[in-house]
């Protein structure tokens, strides 16, 4: 039985993670996503600080190959204590 999804794989997919700025969150997010994606280009990573500079948003756009891959990435991000939110 296959799971239904709204996406047609492979597809470009942005993954956003947010956390405090007291660590190098961008490097952490890239390291976690790299466990599931063979290649991440520098051009596919963007960061944005919050208005007061206390939080950082990191967006990494990947070439997603399956729903299972995305689920695994989001689970790993969610499980890390420095990642406060994912979208």
MARDRENPA-453084 format. One line per field, with one value per atom (N, C-alpha, C, O): atom name; x negated, y, z. Coordinates in nm, 3 decimals. Example, Ala and Ser with C-alpha at 12.3 -4.5 7.8 and 13.67 -1.06 7.14 Angstrom:
# MARDRENPA-453084
atom: [N,CA,C,O,N,CA,C,O]
u: [-1.319,-1.230,-1.320,-1.424,-1.285,-1.367,-1.290,-1.341]
v: [-0.569,-0.450,-0.330,-0.332,-0.225,-0.106,0.003,0.114]
w: [0.780,0.780,0.780,0.846,0.708,0.714,0.787,0.804]
//
This chain:
# MARDRENPA-453084
atom: [N,CA,C,O,N,CA,C,O,N,CA,C,O,N,CA,C,O,N,CA,C,O,N,CA,C,O,N,CA,C,O,N,CA,C,O,N,CA,C,O,N,CA,C,O,N,CA,C,O,N,CA,C,O,N,CA,C,O,N,CA,C,O,N,CA,C,O,N,CA,C,O,N,CA,C,O,N,CA,C,O,N,CA,C,O,N,CA,C,O,N,CA,C,O,N,CA,C,O,N,CA,C,O,N,CA,C,O,N,CA,C,O,N,CA,C,O,N,CA,C,O,N,CA,C,O,N,CA,C,O,N,CA,C,O,N,CA,C,O,N,CA,C,O,N,CA,C,O,N,CA,C,O,N,CA,C,O,N,CA,C,O,N,CA,C,O,N,CA,C,O,N,CA,C,O,N,CA,C,O,N,CA,C,O,N,CA,C,O,N,CA,C,O,N,CA,C,O,N,CA,C,O,N,CA,C,O,N,CA,C,O,N,CA,C,O,N,CA,C,O,N,CA,C,O,N,CA,C,O,N,CA,C,O,N,CA,C,O,N,CA,C,O,N,CA,C,O,N,CA,C,O,N,CA,C,O,N,CA,C,O,N,CA,C,O,N,CA,C,O,N,CA,C,O,N,CA,C,O,N,CA,C,O,N,CA,C,O,N,CA,C,O,N,CA,C,O,N,CA,C,O,N,CA,C,O,N,CA,C,O,N,CA,C,O,N,CA,C,O,N,CA,C,O,N,CA,C,O,N,CA,C,O,N,CA,C,O,N,CA,C,O,N,CA,C,O,N,CA,C,O,N,CA,C,O,N,CA,C,O,N,CA,C,O,N,CA,C,O,N,CA,C,O,N,CA,C,O,N,CA,C,O,N,CA,C,O,N,CA,C,O]
u: [-0.084,0.000,-0.089,-0.172,-0.073,-0.158,-0.089,0.033,-0.174,-0.122,-0.094,-0.172,0.017,0.051,-0.021,-0.032,-0.071,-0.139,-0.098,-0.055,-0.112,-0.077,-0.193,-0.177,-0.309,-0.428,-0.458,-0.427,-0.518,-0.566,-0.719,-0.784,-0.774,-0.918,-0.988,-0.932,-1.111,-1.187,-1.135,-1.078,-1.158,-1.117,-1.206,-1.266,-1.213,-1.286,-1.196,-1.077,-1.254,-1.174,-1.251,-1.361,-1.195,-1.262,-1.232,-1.117,-1.336,-1.323,-1.372,-1.483,-1.287,-1.321,-1.329,-1.242,-1.436,-1.454,-1.489,-1.559,-1.440,-1.465,-1.520,-1.486,-1.607,-1.665,-1.732,-1.730,-1.791,-1.861,-1.990,-2.046,-2.035,-2.156,-2.284,-2.392,-2.274,-2.395,-2.480,-2.585,-2.437,-2.517,-2.521,-2.448,-2.606,-2.610,-2.500,-2.526,-2.377,-2.260,-2.265,-2.222,-2.315,-2.321,-2.406,-2.368,-2.521,-2.608,-2.543,-2.555,-2.474,-2.405,-2.295,-2.285,-2.214,-2.104,-2.159,-2.107,-2.264,-2.326,-2.379,-2.364,-2.442,-2.497,-2.385,-2.400,-2.274,-2.162,-2.102,-2.077,-2.077,-2.018,-2.113,-2.068,-2.243,-2.342,-2.339,-2.386,-2.287,-2.273,-2.177,-2.182,-2.090,-1.985,-1.993,-1.925,-2.075,-2.086,-2.233,-2.317,-2.267,-2.408,-2.479,-2.597,-2.410,-2.475,-2.388,-2.269,-2.451,-2.384,-2.474,-2.587,-2.425,-2.501,-2.489,-2.386,-2.595,-2.591,-2.478,-2.420,-2.448,-2.343,-2.204,-2.110,-2.190,-2.058,-2.034,-1.933,-2.126,-2.113,-2.098,-2.176,-1.996,-1.980,-1.946,-1.886,-1.986,-1.958,-1.892,-1.908,-1.817,-1.751,-1.739,-1.677,-1.797,-1.784,-1.646,-1.581,-1.603,-1.478,-1.497,-1.609,-1.389,-1.392,-1.492,-1.567,-1.492,-1.582,-1.715,-1.801,-1.732,-1.858,-1.877,-1.988,-1.771,-1.783,-1.767,-1.813,-1.703,-1.674,-1.722,-1.738,-1.743,-1.788,-1.702,-1.671,-1.664,-1.590,-1.687,-1.753,-1.695,-1.781,-1.693,-1.617,-1.702,-1.627,-1.725,-1.818,-1.704,-1.786,-1.692,-1.602,-1.713,-1.631,-1.705,-1.819,-1.636,-1.697,-1.622,-1.513,-1.682,-1.614,-1.561,-1.633,-1.434,-1.372,-1.338,-1.290,-1.365,-1.342,-1.223,-1.173,-1.177,-1.063,-1.006,-1.071,-0.884,-0.822,-0.899,-0.913,-0.948,-1.025,-1.152,-1.190,-1.217,-1.336,-1.301,-1.370,-1.193,-1.151,-1.113,-1.149,-1.040,-1.002,-1.125,-1.128,-1.227,-1.349,-1.424,-1.476,-1.431,-1.498,-1.426,-1.489,-1.294,-1.219,-1.228,-1.232,-1.231,-1.243,-1.379,-1.386,-1.487,-1.619,-1.630,-1.689,-1.572,-1.574,-1.493,-1.538,-1.377,-1.289,-1.356,-1.339,-1.433,-1.497,-1.616,-1.658,-1.670,-1.787,-1.744,-1.653,-1.805,-1.763,-1.782,-1.716,-1.871,-1.894,-1.796,-1.787,-1.725,-1.625,-1.491,-1.437,-1.440,-1.319,-1.192,-1.085,-1.204,-1.086,-1.130,-1.237,-1.045,-1.070,-0.943,-0.831,-0.964,-0.853,-0.885,-0.805]
v: [-0.118,0.000,0.124,0.140,0.211,0.330,0.448,0.459,0.536,0.655,0.761,0.779,0.830,0.935,1.062,1.093,1.135,1.260,1.362,1.326,1.489,1.596,1.630,1.709,1.572,1.602,1.492,1.375,1.533,1.437,1.437,1.539,1.325,1.314,1.264,1.184,1.309,1.406,1.548,1.580,1.633,1.773,1.859,1.810,1.987,2.081,2.112,2.137,2.109,2.124,2.207,2.169,2.320,2.401,2.348,2.321,2.332,2.289,2.405,2.454,2.448,2.562,2.514,2.442,2.557,2.527,2.657,2.742,2.671,2.791,2.756,2.653,2.844,2.825,2.952,3.054,2.945,3.062,3.088,2.998,3.212,3.252,3.226,3.259,3.167,3.147,3.029,3.002,2.959,2.853,2.876,2.961,2.803,2.813,2.723,2.613,2.772,2.694,2.652,2.542,2.740,2.704,2.581,2.494,2.572,2.455,2.330,2.221,2.345,2.232,2.179,2.058,2.267,2.226,2.158,2.056,2.214,2.154,2.015,1.922,2.000,1.869,1.766,1.651,1.804,1.712,1.673,1.555,1.770,1.741,1.659,1.576,1.682,1.608,1.458,1.381,1.417,1.274,1.206,1.085,1.286,1.232,1.276,1.221,1.376,1.433,1.433,1.488,1.371,1.358,1.489,1.503,1.587,1.713,1.830,1.836,1.924,2.050,2.163,2.177,2.242,2.354,2.476,2.496,2.556,2.679,2.771,2.842,2.769,2.856,2.815,2.894,2.692,2.645,2.668,2.623,2.737,2.765,2.916,2.994,2.954,3.096,3.107,3.017,3.219,3.244,3.380,3.470,3.391,3.518,3.534,3.450,3.640,3.663,3.720,3.783,3.698,3.759,3.909,3.960,3.979,4.125,4.171,4.266,4.105,4.144,4.069,4.094,3.978,3.908,3.793,3.740,3.753,3.644,3.506,3.406,3.500,3.373,3.380,3.487,3.262,3.253,3.150,3.044,3.183,3.091,3.045,3.127,2.914,2.856,2.780,2.691,2.815,2.744,2.674,2.736,2.545,2.465,2.403,2.327,2.435,2.378,2.256,2.266,2.142,2.016,1.958,2.003,1.859,1.778,1.656,1.559,1.663,1.556,1.439,1.456,1.319,1.198,1.116,1.032,1.138,1.061,1.124,1.206,1.085,1.129,1.074,1.142,0.954,0.892,0.973,0.989,1.023,1.105,1.232,1.269,1.299,1.422,1.394,1.470,1.287,1.251,1.229,1.273,1.163,1.136,1.265,1.282,1.356,1.484,1.562,1.611,1.574,1.650,1.586,1.657,1.455,1.387,1.418,1.448,1.410,1.441,1.586,1.614,1.677,1.818,1.837,1.905,1.778,1.788,1.732,1.785,1.625,1.559,1.637,1.609,1.732,1.806,1.918,1.995,1.930,2.028,2.175,2.264,2.202,2.340,2.386,2.505,2.294,2.328,2.346,2.250,2.467,2.498,2.478,2.450,2.493,2.481,2.445,2.485,2.369,2.340,2.368,2.358,2.402,2.425,2.354,2.359]
w: [0.000,0.000,0.000,0.089,-0.097,-0.106,-0.037,-0.034,0.019,0.083,-0.023,-0.116,-0.008,-0.102,-0.061,0.057,-0.160,-0.133,-0.238,-0.347,-0.206,-0.297,-0.391,-0.484,-0.366,-0.443,-0.543,-0.522,-0.652,-0.750,-0.739,-0.764,-0.701,-0.677,-0.802,-0.877,-0.823,-0.744,-0.767,-0.871,-0.666,-0.677,-0.587,-0.491,-0.620,-0.534,-0.415,-0.431,-0.295,-0.174,-0.072,-0.034,-0.026,0.076,0.216,0.251,0.294,0.434,0.520,0.503,0.613,0.699,0.843,0.892,0.911,1.053,1.125,1.070,1.247,1.325,1.462,1.520,1.512,1.644,1.691,1.621,1.808,1.865,1.789,1.726,1.795,1.721,1.799,1.751,1.918,1.999,1.953,2.011,1.849,1.788,1.638,1.586,1.568,1.421,1.365,1.316,1.374,1.335,1.189,1.154,1.102,0.961,0.937,0.860,1.004,0.988,1.046,0.990,1.157,1.219,1.127,1.107,1.072,0.984,0.859,0.815,0.801,0.682,0.715,0.636,0.832,0.871,0.886,0.843,0.947,0.965,0.830,0.805,0.745,0.615,0.528,0.450,0.541,0.463,0.490,0.407,0.601,0.630,0.533,0.514,0.471,0.386,0.241,0.154,0.214,0.080,0.040,0.112,-0.073,-0.110,-0.138,-0.106,-0.197,-0.235,-0.193,-0.224,-0.121,-0.086,-0.136,-0.090,-0.229,-0.284,-0.193,-0.130,-0.186,-0.107,-0.151,-0.070,-0.281,-0.335,-0.287,-0.294,-0.238,-0.194,-0.045,0.009,0.021,0.164,0.184,0.131,0.261,0.295,0.443,0.502,0.501,0.643,0.657,0.574,0.766,0.795,0.946,1.011,1.002,1.146,1.179,1.095,1.303,1.350,1.366,1.360,1.387,1.400,1.507,1.484,1.621,1.730,1.727,1.812,1.631,1.619,1.716,1.728,1.787,1.885,1.821,1.877,1.706,1.639,1.495,1.437,1.439,1.301,1.229,1.283,1.108,1.021,0.912,0.848,0.891,0.789,0.691,0.731,0.563,0.460,0.368,0.315,0.349,0.259,0.156,0.192,0.030,-0.076,-0.132,-0.178,-0.128,-0.171,-0.290,-0.325,-0.351,-0.452,-0.377,-0.354,-0.338,-0.260,-0.350,-0.462,-0.299,-0.380,-0.333,-0.408,-0.208,-0.159,-0.033,0.033,-0.001,0.124,0.243,0.345,0.231,0.341,0.370,0.486,0.265,0.283,0.359,0.454,0.318,0.386,0.531,0.621,0.554,0.691,0.779,0.894,0.725,0.802,0.833,0.943,0.735,0.758,0.868,0.962,0.856,0.956,1.094,1.195,1.101,1.231,1.295,1.414,1.215,1.268,1.314,1.418,1.236,1.277,1.406,1.498,1.411,1.529,1.654,1.763,1.638,1.752,1.809,1.921,1.733,1.782,1.876,1.842,1.992,2.091,2.049,2.103,1.955,1.912,1.804,1.777,1.744,1.643,1.716,1.771,1.716,1.791,1.709,1.764,1.575,1.490,1.349,1.304,1.279,1.138,1.057,1.107,0.932,0.838,0.708,0.614]
//
